[in-house]
Amino acid sequence: MTPAGRPRTLGTAVWYGRHRTPEGRSVLVSVAGPGFPDGTVVDLPGPPAHPAGWLAEAHVHDEGHVPALVRVSPDLAPGSPHLWFALGPAGSGDAVDLVAFSTDALPDGRVVGVDDLATAGVTWADQVGAVRWSPTSGAVDQVYVAARYRRRRIGTRLVATADAVRIGLGWAPLRGDGRLTDLGDAWLSAQSDAWRARVPPSVERQPPMTPAGEAAGLPARLLLPDAGRRTP
């Protein structure tokens, strides 16, 4: 981590190393750092490597399909709890939701479709966070973490997992549009240069997203940015 608390990366360009397994599957490793232009997918030999600045590792069993598993660098999201994810349509336009759950129904990092939720024994009410974005434009509409799960790097892990999912599917690169809540601005200031470079300066301050019922009884540190600081 940097002295400011941000994940340590080696620049704003993110490239992807694609490694083939003996079974003919692909493992895509995202790396923030020099070596290749931003967004480049490079075929590399041997087992997956984790050079300095690596962000996430996506295991793609079938080309063009959702990665079955995404591992995020522990340097990027230290202290993140056990999480698995469900990907599905958001119900508006072409937007999709990647929703995080923290039960032991599935292995850490597993990615499934929304049709698998019933088998996993969870409902939407059990989610701990979600990220919504457009596959065609890459524009991220919102990143939300349930109030009682905040300050555990879940938002960071959601975005890193979403990027791993979208590169596996060949979707547009993720980017922000500058619309931020106070908490969103604090979260962004704690992110790596590689992600902050993809979000323009705040152009429109949004109202808080935390429902009143969810906030009841929780300490202020889970609901507000730190006093005098942007970094959560």
N, C-alpha and C positions, 0 to 999 in steps of 0.2 A: 504494500500500500504506500501511497505517497504521503508526505508530511501533512497534506491537507485532507487526508482520509480517502482520497480517490484511488480506485484500482490502478495499479501501475501498468501502463501499456507503452508501446514504443512508437506512437504516432497516431495519426487519424485514419490512415489507409487500412482497410480490412480486406484480406485476401483469404482464399479457401484452398487448402490442400486436400485433394481427393485421393484416397488410398483404396486399392482394391483388396478384398479379402480372398483367401483361397476358395471360398464358396461362391465367388463372383459378385459379392455385395460391395457396397461402397461405404466408406467412412469419411465424412467431410469434417475437417478441422479448421475452424475460423481463427485467424491470427491477425492481431493488430500490430503492424510493424512494417519495416521496409522489406524489400525483396521483390514485390510484385505490385502492379497498379491496383488501386482500390476496386474491389468487386471481382477481381480475377479469380477464376477457378483453375487450379493447376494440378495436373495429374502427377503424383509423386509415387515412387516405388516404396516397397517395404511396408511394415506395420505402421499404424498411425503414430506420428511424432507430435510432441507437444513443445514446440520452441517457445522461447521467451515471448510473452505477449499473447499466448493462445487464449481464446475466449470460450469456445464450446466445441464439442465433438458430437456429430450427428450420425447415427447408424441407419443407413438407408438399405432396407432389404430388397426393395424393388424400385428401379428408377422411375421417377415421376410420382412416387407415392410418399405419404407422410413418413418421416423418419420414425422408426419404432422406439428409439431411445436417444435421448440427448443428455450428455454429461456436460456440466458447466465447470469451468476452471475454479478450483477452490480459492484462488487468489482474487477472482472477480466477485464471488459471492460468499465470503467467509461467514460461517455461522448459519447459513441457510438450512432450514429444516428439510426433512424428507418431503419431497414433492413429486407428484405425477400430474399429467396434463391431459386435457381433452380438447380437441380441435373441432370446431363446427361453425355453421353459418350464424351470423349475428342477427339476421332477420331484417336488415336494412341495406339495400343496394347489394354490392358484392362483398361487404365487410364480413370478416370472420372473427371469432373469439377463440383465444387460447386461454383455457381456464385451469387454474391450479387447485389441486386437492392435496391434503396432507394426511390422508388415512394410510393404513398399511395394506390396503386392498391390492395395490400394484407396486412393483419395484420403483425405487427412486429414479426419476428421469424418464420413465415410460410415457409414451405419447399414444393416445388412443382416439377413436372417434366418439362423438357424443352418443352414438348408439350403444356404446359399451358401458355407460354410466350405471344402468340398472344392474348389470352383471356385477359391477364393482361395489354395489350396495350403497351408492351415494346419490344425492339429488343436488340441484343447483344451489340449494340452501347451504350445502356443505363446503362450497368453494372458499378458498382463502385469498384469491386474487384472480385477476384476468387482464389481458391486453387485447384490444380490438384494433384492427387495421384493415386497409384495403389491399388485397393481393395485387391489383392491377397498378395502383399508384404507389403503394408502399406507405401511404400516409397513416400514421398512428393516430387514432381518434381518442383513445384513452388508455391509461394504465391505472389500475385500481387494486389496492390491497386492503382487505378487511381490517378494520381499525385495530383489533386485538392482536393481529399478526404483524404489525408494522415494526420497522427497525430491525428486521431480520434478513435483509437483502432479498426478500421475495420479489419485489418489483424489478430489481436488477436481473434476477434469474429468469423472470418471465420474459423480459425483453431479449435476453441472450438466447433463450430457448425459441422464442418466436423467430429470431433471425436465423437460427439453425433450421427451423422448420421451413421457412420460406426459401432458403437456398436449396434445400433438398427438393422442393417442389418447382424450382425455377421461377418463383415469383419476384416481383419488383423489390429492390432494396428498401429497407425500412427508413423512414424519415419522420421528423416532427413538423408541426406547422406553426409553432410559436404560441399556441394557446395553452396556458398553464394555470393551475391553481397555485396558491401559496405553497402547499405541500409538494406539488409537482415541481415547482421551481427549486425548492430545497433538495428534492430527490435528484433532479438533473444536475445540480451543482456538485453532487457527490459522485457522479459517474465519470467514467474514463473519457479522455479526450476523443477517443474513437466514436463514442456515442454522442457526446455534446456537440461535435462538429456537424452532426446530422439534424440538429434542431436549431432553427434561427432564433435570434433574440426574441424575448417575449413580446408578442404583438397584441395580445388580448388576455387580460387577467380573468380567469374563470372563478365562479363561486365554489366553495367547498363541496366535495362530493359525498362526504360521510353522512349517512342518514342519521337523524336525531336518535332513533332507537338504538342504533349500533354504537353511538358515542356515549350513551348513558353509563355512568359509573367508571369510565376509563380515565386514566391519568392524562393530563394535558400533553405530555410528551408524545403520545400516540395520535394526537389530534392537531397539533400545531408545530410549526418549525421552531427550532431552538431560538430563544431570544437573542437578538443581535447577530445571528448567524444564518446563512442560507443552507449550510450543510446539515442534514439530519443526523 
